[in-house]
Amino acid sequence: MNKTLSQQNGFLMLEIVLAVLIISIALVASLGMFINSTKANANAAEYTLAATLAQKQLEMLKLKDPHTYWAVFDLTTQTPIAWQDNTNQPPASYTVDTVASVCPENLDLVQVKVTVTWNKPTSDSNPSVTLTTFYPKISL
C-alpha cells in the first residue's frame, strides 16, 4: 500500500489549469443564459401588464349599456375613447389608446381597438399590444 502511494506524483499543473478553464467556460455560459432569461422575464412582465390594461379597458366598456352608450356614439369616423377606470390610472410609462368605429362587416356592431404602448429606453421603437373586440350597437 505504501509503495502505491509513493508512486503517485499528484496532478500536473497543466491538468489543473485545463480543469479550471473548462469550469470557467461552463460558468460563463450559465451566466449568459441567466442574464438572457432575466431579460426575457422582464419583457414578459411588460407585455403581461400591457395586455392586462387593454383587457381592463375592454371589460370596463363591456359594462356600458348599449342603448345609452353605443347607440348614440358618433361612429362616422374613428372615435377616441378615454380611459374608463377613474380610480386606477395606468402607469406613467404606459399609454392606452382606445378607438371605436363601425364594424365594416356588420353595421350593427361597434369595433373597439385598444392599443397599449410603453416606453422602453433600451429599444429604438416602443413596443405595443393591441386587442380588438366588438360590441352590439342597439338603436333606441
N, C-alpha and C positions, 0 to 999 in steps of 0.2 A: 504494500500500500504506500509506504513512504517513497518507494522507488518511482511509482506512477506520478505522485505529486511533484516530485523534484524534477521530472522531465518536462512538465508544463512550464512554458515561459510566459504565459499570460497573453493578452491581446496585443496585437501590433497597433501602433499609433494610427496607421492607415485605416485599420478596421474601425477604430473608434471615430475617426473623422468621417468616414463613409456612413456610419450609423447615424451620427448627428446630422449629416447632410440629408439623408433620407427622411428622418423625422422632421427636420425643418421644412422640407418641401411639402410634406403631408400637412403640417400645421398651417403653412401659408395658404394652401388650397382650401383647408377647412375655414380659415378666417375669411377668405374671399367669398365662400358660399354663405357664411354667416352674415356678412355685410350685404350681399345681394338679397338674402331672404328678409333682412330688416327693411331694406328699401321697398321690396315688394309688399311687405306687410303695411308699411306707411301708405303706399299708393292705394292698396285695397281699402284701408280705413277712409281715405279721402273719397273714393268712389262710393263707398257704402253710405257715407254721410250725405253726399250729393243725391244719391238715389232715394234716401230716406226723406230729404227735404222735398224732392219732387213728388214723391208719393203722398207726403203730408198735404201739400198744396192740392193735389187731386182729390184727396179724401175730404178736405175742407170744402172744396167746390161741390162735391157729391151731396153735401148737406143742404145745398141751396134748393129752394122749391122751384121746380121747372116752370110752374105757372107764373111766378112772380119775378124770377131772375132771368132764365134763359129765353123765355118767350118775348120779353121786352128788350133783350140785348140787341144793340145795333151791330149786326154782323155783315154789313156791306163791305167792310174791309177787315183786315186782321185787327182785332181789338185787344189791347193790352189789359191784363187783369192784375190788380195789386196783390201782394202777399196777404193771405186770408187770416193767418193766426196773429192777432194783435197782442197776445200775451207773450209769445216767444218769437223773437225775430231771428232770422238766420245768422250764423256767424258772419263777422265783418268781411272775411275773405271770400265768402260765397255770395253769388248773385243769382237770384231766382227771377227768370223772365217767363211770364205766362201769357200766351196769346190764344185768343178764341177766334174761330172763323167757321163759316158754314162748311159742313162736310160736302165735298164735291160729289160723292156717290149718292147721298140722301139728304135732301134739303130739310128734313125734319130732325136732323142731328146736328149738334154743335161739336166741332172738333177742337179740342183743347190740347195745346202743346206746352209742356213745361220744360224749360231748359235751365239747368243749373250749371254755372261755370264758377271756377275758383282760381285764385291767383296761386301760381306755383313758381317761386323765384328761380328754381333750378331748371326751368323749361322755357323754351322760346315762345311757345303758344300755351294758352290757358286751356286745360282740359275741361270737358263738359259731359254732362249726362242729359239726355232728352227722353222724356216719357210723353206719349200721346194717348189720349182716350177720347171717348165720345159720350156726350150727354144728350138726352132727348130734349127737343125744343117743342114744347107743348104750347099751342096757341091758346089764348084766352077765349 
